[in-house]
Each structure stands twice: as structure tokens, then as C-alpha cells.
Amino acid sequence: MKKENSKLDLFSTFFKIGLFTFGGGYAMISLMQREVVENKKWITSEDMSDMITISESTPGPVSVNVATFVGYKVAGVFGALCSTLGVVVPSFLIIVLLSGVLDVLQDNQIFQNAFFGIRAAVIALILKTFMSMYKEGPKDIFSYVIMILTLMCVLFLDVNPIYLIICSAILGIIY
């Protein structure tokens, strides 16, 4: 892909992802995976897994961080800016539009039913992301122990995820 066209393509691809994905960053990841790995072939599946891992460990929404990393890999700093704007602008526009009518619509049964359906779809998208990450992740006893301990700490002990990420990274380095 030509560098000149890549920036516009980055913006439009991530704009589409941002516009048609509800449910936040994890719901967006499966669509990002399909677009940037399978359709556009901008990055490999391994690159995507690495970007998701880094994006989860850095401040900010995971979808914005992944978009920024992909844009940078494809077209440098300006590509990162185009991708980031592409994924953020739709949410901004939707929030601006909805803020004016939300009070009126929140009691509307059709509106409530639509969001009920969207929540169900978001769960499916998050599960798809989980499955993709699981396929790419390591499958040894150490990884399973870390996964189970982390899940137990989050579910039952209410441990801050930041501490779990740091501890997991340290254990991975030691291992």
C-alpha cells in the first residue's frame, strides 16, 4: 500500500470500527483483528496479540492503544495519529448526538430493548476476543496457573488488575 493512501485507509478503517462497535475496547478487538490482520494484512496475528498485551498494560482504552500501535506500524507517527482519530471520532460524535436526546429516549421501551440486544452482542464479541487471544497465547502449566490465579484474585479477592499485571510480568520474567 502506498504511504499516501495508507493514512486515509487507516483513518477510514478505524473510523468504521469505532462507528459500528459498541461495548468498548474489548468488543472492538475482534473487529480490529479481522480488519487489520485478516482483511488488510497490515500486521500478523502475533503482532496483534503483542499489541493487545501492551495496550492492556498501558494507560488509556485498549482499543485506542491498539489503533495507535497499528497506525504507527503501518505509517509511522502520522499513521498513529490517523488511526487514533479514526477510532475516537465516532464515539465522540455519537456521545455528542446522544447527549441531546438521552433524557427523552431513556424511558423509551424500543431504545431500552435495542441496548439490551447490543449488550448481548457485546458479550459475544468479548468472548470472541478471548478465544482469539487464547489461541495465540502460551499453553503450558505455568501459563494456566497464572491465568487461574489471576482470575481467582479478580473474582474473589477484588485485587486491582494493575497489581496482577505487574505480578504476572515479574513471574514471567523469573520463569
PyMOL commands that set and color helices and strands:
alter all, ss='L'
color gray80, all
select helices_A, chain A and resi 3-20+25-39+45-57+62-105+109-136+141-156+161-174
alter helices_A, ss='H'
color red, helices_A
deselect
rebuild
show_as cartoon
